[in-house]
């Protein structure tokens, strides 16, 4: 019920809310007045009924015994015939009065006394009939006199006593009613003071709450519009109370959704553009790498190195199989390492005098997911821009570990390294998308694909010391591949 009333209030216009405030003040006053008037009327009605009952009972108690006994005696001594006597009318009138008293009294004890009186009246009817029967037979004067003395007078005395008790207890009820009336007036004054105090507090509360319920949704709407003006399109207006402001809120949310849809369209176009750039990069890398590898295979075949030819062809097959990845853009770390291993095996044949490599990745990290062809461009950069430009044997080391933020891959080489000025240019180019040479295009492409798939918090970072070597770190979220977790059938 409370929720329903709140919903009705929230869905009301400002003018209706003000009318509600007036009703909240008027209704308690009307209820208090109705309560007071009703109780005053009820007390007065009960008091009047008990007073009338007492008066009627008093008159009945005083007159009935004397009149009925005398009228019966006149019939016995044959001063009046039964037809001329008032005994029947007196009994009827007595029964009528008793029934009236039953309707007036509220006391169960007095109702029981009146029932006894009715039984006594029935007995008087029987005694009257016996006397009439004796008169009809004749010479039964003594019998009638005994009925009058031993029955009629005793029963009328009992009636008088019962009615007197009735009057006594009705008077006590009057006194009790008077006391209750006095107590009610005292309580009513007290409760009226409390009620008017409560209404005064309610007035103070409404004078604060009603204006607040009108201004608060407007202020919330103003806050949302300010955030939108500052460029925060993730906010939504949740104003629900006030028909007018809710309509403005819905319109504002529709406008924000429309702006977000337009931005998503632009973002989607950018993603498509980046994917097209990646595919173009793949198309440029693979033929160049394939030509060089085939040249090496031809050279090995001419030199009679059949085992090396077989090994290199196998590695080339694995390399392109991993590159295709069955059309998937996101692969497991295990598949990505296989792709890099095939690449390094081929390159080690070509650069066996200057290239050594190590892959140290725990098996529990194999299920981690990342964009395909993430590590190979980093290894290629390490080889062509680091190791080939330094005398002596070069070493490439690939490691992986779990961090609080996800999965961290590192490609470490002991090549020529990068000068501080060039390193700053490379880092700025990757972060701010400012390409300053073809040598960082692969790094930029890897970083953008990671950020497009997993968010701005992930990507690559570079540390380098000229003459010492370079460390390229890749951070991706630790999301296990579902395929790796499937049980073997």
Secondary structure, DSSP 8 states (H G I E B T S, - for coil): -HHHHHHHHHTS-HHHHHHHHHHHHHHHHHHHHHHHHHHHHHHHHHHHHHHHHHHHHHHHHHHHHHHHHHHHHHHHTTSS-TTTSSHHHHHHHHHHHHHHHHHH---HHHHHHHHHHHHHHHHHHHHHHHHHHHHHHSS-HHHHHHIIIIIIHHHHHHHHHHHHHHHHHHHHHHHHHHHHHHHHHHHHHHHHHHHHHHHHHHHHHHHHHHHHHHHHHHHHHHHHHHHHHTT-TT------S-HHHHHHHHHHHHHHHHHHHHHHHHHHHHHHHHHHHHHHHHHHHHHHHHHHHHHHHHHHHHTT-HHHHHHHHHHHHHHHHHHHGGG-SEEEHHHHHHHHHHHHHHHHHHTTTTEEEEEE--GGGTTBEEESSSHHHHHHHHIIIIITTSSS-EEEEEEEEE-SSSEEEEEEE-SS---HHHHHHHHHHHHHT----GGGHHHHHHHHHHHHHH-TT-EEEEEEETTTEEEEEEEE---B-HHHHS---
